[in-house]
């Protein structure tokens, strides 16, 4: 009899249905999240997501719509006149990889958003890219690279060659020896301050600024000399409006104790302007560019990392440093990325988040979660789902352990006071069968609550069996025992 009772108690003491229940709840949670544009590739990532305390997000396409529109074109001194504007756009559209297509019955361009905006602006000015390519055939190019931050195309122009380069103004200026202004070509050193001033003014308006330069040569130089001694031509400023719902999502993150960080390749002033508009850069927060970050030691970065909310002009290598620095403070970091070079940072982060629309296959393979709409607000919804799922799992565990503890306690009390055993072994097994499955799953499927986003993130290494949690189990188990007795 004692042997049978012991076996019954042992079965009652162990919540053997818990692994299956947790897996079922995670699977159902993942299915719900997939319907809301967030695909979880690894089940444990759901629970980790709820612990996120820092979200590092790309700007373009995630915080913004990635629908660029050219709004300003300037020369060294200010707004370009009609002839200069047309010339700058001619050069700009020639130095793109866009292709002309019929879109909804209208002629348009397909390609990278920045280049599409330039080509569309050129078309509105009456500039035909296909006609320009007929006149000046493209014979070679140097593709855009995130490290160089430039792109160059080479065209056959009669008996000469025209080399066109577009890219980040601060980078391109270093490659220019002259400047085209007012129909004249003058030395660049006398115009650098004016160009930088125009660039800063446009960036402060939250415009992405692209510089355009060119040179005509009779003989093609060596490839390493192609992007040297260029003639600076002008600046093209374009706006990328914030995504709908991002402001509210950033505000929700702040209430939930989650720090939102913008990481972008844009100019520092552009990044700061957009970050302020979205509520990411608040009073007291700092912004830093890649050049300054390069000079900073890892120890120094780790000491001050929580002060920074904006990182501009960064390379993929910088992203890994940023993630490690946040993790050194004990933060649980979610990092977004879409390029092949973002894979190391996505692997390093506690939660790697890849873009489903613009993301490369390499970034998707490295990530734990994929956003099918590339929207920052979706990450915040996923964090909310993760927190709710964890809360419901705790409810189920509390129910299982308190019920088991109550049954064991009842048998123990009966034995101490020499009372008849309240449960036969078959009773214990039957109670265990009823309470260790369906009721626990039902608790795990409790409706989600937005109240979880008012709480601070829990530490990733925090045990489920906290002091308060064990106390609640003990009280509930004792209440069940008292009722039974």
Secondary structure, DSSP 8 states (H G I E B T S, - for coil): -HHHHHHHHHHHHS-TTHHHHHHHHHHHHHHHHHHTTEEESSTHHHHHHTT--EEEEESTTTTB----EEEEEE-SSSB--HHHHHHHHHHHHHTS--EEEEETTEEEEES-HHHHHHHHHHHHTT--HHHHHHHSEEEEEEEEETTTTEEEEEEEETTEEEEEEEE-HHHHGGGEEEEEETTEEEEGGGTHHHHHHHHHHHHTTTEEEEEEEEEEESS---GGGTTSSEEEEEEEEEE--B-TTHHHHHHHHHHTT-EEEEE-SS-HHHHHHHHHHHT-S-TT-EEEEHHHHHHS-HHHHHHHGGGEEEEES--HHHHHHHHHHHHHTT--EEEEE-SGGGHHHHHHSSEEEEETTT--HHHHHH-SEEESS--HHHHHHHHHHHHHHHHHHHHHHHHHHHHHHHHHHHHHHHHHTT---S--HHHHHHHHHHHTTHHHHHHHT----GGGGGS----TT--SS-HHHHHHHHHHHHHHHHHH-
